[in-house]
Amino acid sequence: MAPRARIYLETTVVSYLAARPSRDLRVAAHQQATSEWWTRRRGDFDLFASQLVVEEASAGDQEAASRRLEYLRGLPLLDLTDRTLALAEKLLTDAVVPTEAEQDALHIAVAAVHGMDYLLTWNCRHIANATMRGRIERTCVEAGCDAPVICTPEELLED
């Protein structure tokens, strides 16, 4: 039997899972898709996070943070290694990711350096962005890593 695909969960995924239902239709649709993916598909994958995800999920309102952290409980945490930091820096210095999105560069680097098959996110501004994916992939390959498939939970709902 083939090994299960490995997913790095970026913070926005657990944020959508733990958030109160939104009145914004687009956000509500993302929340619904994330909930469906979590219920129906998460068991098909090996899930990972990082200390960065834990730190981001811990910020803000403590009640909401507690709900976010509950989703992360028990997930293996990937290390931010020297190689991870170097790739994140390259993503920033090569202007693949804007300098103000340093955390986003770190998420991409963690997933790539640790050989994740997917980086699951709702951050469509700096991570799951069609105009940036090719540059992200090239930069990862130049650094000696395979880039993960960057996608949203909605894209992984189908079998």
C-alpha positions as CSV (number, residue, x, y, z in Angstrom):
1,M,0.0,0.0,0.0
2,A,1.3,3.5,-0.9
3,P,2.1,5.8,1.9
4,R,-0.5,8.5,2.8
5,A,0.1,12.0,1.5
6,R,1.4,14.4,4.0
7,I,-0.2,17.8,4.6
8,Y,1.2,20.9,6.4
9,L,-1.7,22.8,7.9
10,E,-1.2,26.5,7.7
11,T,-2.9,28.6,10.5
12,T,-5.8,29.8,8.4
13,V,-7.2,26.3,8.1
14,V,-7.5,25.9,11.9
15,S,-8.7,29.4,12.1
16,Y,-11.6,28.7,9.7
17,L,-12.4,25.5,11.6
18,A,-12.5,27.2,15.0
19,A,-14.2,30.4,14.0
20,R,-17.8,31.3,14.8
21,P,-20.0,31.2,11.6
22,S,-19.4,34.2,9.5
23,R,-22.1,36.4,7.9
24,D,-19.7,37.2,5.0
25,L,-20.9,34.7,2.3
26,R,-17.4,34.0,1.0
27,V,-15.9,33.4,4.4
28,A,-18.9,31.3,5.4
29,A,-18.4,29.2,2.3
30,H,-14.7,28.7,3.1
31,Q,-15.6,27.7,6.7
32,Q,-18.1,25.2,5.3
33,A,-15.6,23.7,2.9
34,T,-13.0,23.5,5.6
35,S,-15.4,21.8,8.0
36,E,-16.4,19.3,5.3
37,W,-12.8,18.5,4.5
38,W,-11.9,18.1,8.2
39,T,-14.9,15.7,8.6
40,R,-14.7,13.7,5.4
41,R,-11.1,13.8,4.2
42,R,-8.5,14.6,6.9
43,G,-8.3,10.9,7.9
44,D,-6.9,10.2,4.4
45,F,-3.8,12.2,5.1
46,D,-1.0,12.5,7.6
47,L,-1.3,16.0,9.1
48,F,1.5,18.2,10.4
49,A,1.9,21.7,11.7
50,S,4.8,23.7,13.1
51,Q,5.6,25.8,16.2
52,L,4.9,28.8,14.0
53,V,1.3,27.6,13.4
54,V,0.9,27.0,17.2
55,E,2.2,30.5,18.0
56,E,-0.2,32.1,15.4
57,A,-3.1,30.0,16.6
58,S,-2.4,31.1,20.2
59,A,-2.7,34.8,19.5
60,G,-5.7,36.9,20.0
61,D,-8.9,36.2,22.0
62,Q,-8.1,33.3,24.4
63,E,-11.4,31.5,23.9
64,A,-10.9,31.5,20.1
65,A,-7.2,30.6,20.6
66,S,-8.2,27.6,22.7
67,R,-10.6,26.3,20.0
68,R,-7.8,26.7,17.4
69,L,-5.3,24.9,19.5
70,E,-7.7,22.0,20.1
71,Y,-7.5,21.2,16.4
72,L,-3.7,21.2,16.5
73,R,-3.5,18.9,19.6
74,G,-1.5,15.8,18.9
75,L,-0.3,16.9,15.4
76,P,3.5,16.4,14.9
77,L,5.3,19.8,14.7
78,L,7.9,20.3,12.0
79,D,11.0,22.2,13.0
80,L,12.1,25.5,11.8
81,T,15.6,24.5,10.8
82,D,18.5,26.5,9.4
83,R,17.6,25.2,6.0
84,T,14.0,26.3,6.5
85,L,15.1,29.8,7.5
86,A,17.4,30.0,4.5
87,L,14.6,29.1,2.1
88,A,12.2,31.5,3.7
89,E,14.9,34.2,3.4
90,K,15.4,33.3,-0.3
91,L,11.6,33.6,-0.9
92,L,11.7,37.1,0.6
93,T,15.0,38.4,-1.0
94,D,14.0,37.1,-4.4
95,A,10.6,38.9,-4.0
96,V,8.7,35.7,-4.5
97,V,6.8,36.6,-1.2
98,P,6.5,40.2,-0.1
99,T,8.8,41.3,2.7
100,E,5.8,42.1,4.9
101,A,4.7,38.4,4.6
102,E,7.7,36.9,6.4
103,Q,5.5,34.4,8.3
104,D,4.0,33.2,5.0
105,A,7.5,32.6,3.6
106,L,8.2,30.5,6.7
107,H,5.1,28.4,6.2
108,I,6.1,27.7,2.6
109,A,9.7,26.9,3.6
110,V,8.7,24.5,6.4
111,A,6.4,22.6,4.1
112,A,9.0,22.4,1.3
113,V,12.0,21.5,3.5
114,H,10.2,18.8,5.3
115,G,8.9,17.2,2.1
116,M,5.2,17.8,2.6
117,D,3.0,16.7,-0.3
118,Y,0.5,19.6,0.3
119,L,0.5,22.9,2.0
120,L,-3.2,23.5,3.0
121,T,-4.2,27.1,3.4
122,W,-6.8,29.8,2.9
123,N,-4.1,32.5,2.5
124,C,-4.8,33.2,-1.1
125,R,-2.9,36.5,-1.0
126,H,0.6,35.3,-0.4
127,I,0.5,31.5,-0.5
128,A,-2.3,29.8,-2.5
129,N,-2.0,32.4,-5.3
130,A,-2.0,31.3,-8.9
131,T,0.3,34.1,-9.9
132,M,2.9,33.2,-7.3
133,R,2.8,29.4,-7.4
134,G,5.3,29.1,-10.3
135,R,7.8,31.4,-8.6
136,I,7.4,29.6,-5.3
137,E,8.0,26.2,-7.0
138,R,11.1,27.5,-8.9
139,T,12.6,29.0,-5.7
140,C,12.0,25.8,-3.8
141,V,13.6,23.7,-6.6
142,E,16.6,26.1,-6.7
143,A,17.0,25.5,-3.0
144,G,17.0,21.7,-3.5
145,C,13.4,21.1,-2.3
146,D,10.3,19.9,-4.0
147,A,7.6,22.5,-3.5
148,P,4.4,21.1,-2.0
149,V,1.1,21.4,-3.8
150,I,-0.3,24.6,-2.4
151,C,-4.1,24.4,-2.2
152,T,-7.2,25.1,-0.2
153,P,-9.3,22.5,1.7
154,E,-12.0,22.9,-1.0
155,E,-9.5,21.7,-3.6
156,L,-8.9,18.5,-1.5
157,L,-12.5,17.6,-0.9
158,E,-12.8,15.2,-3.9
159,D,-11.5,11.7,-3.6
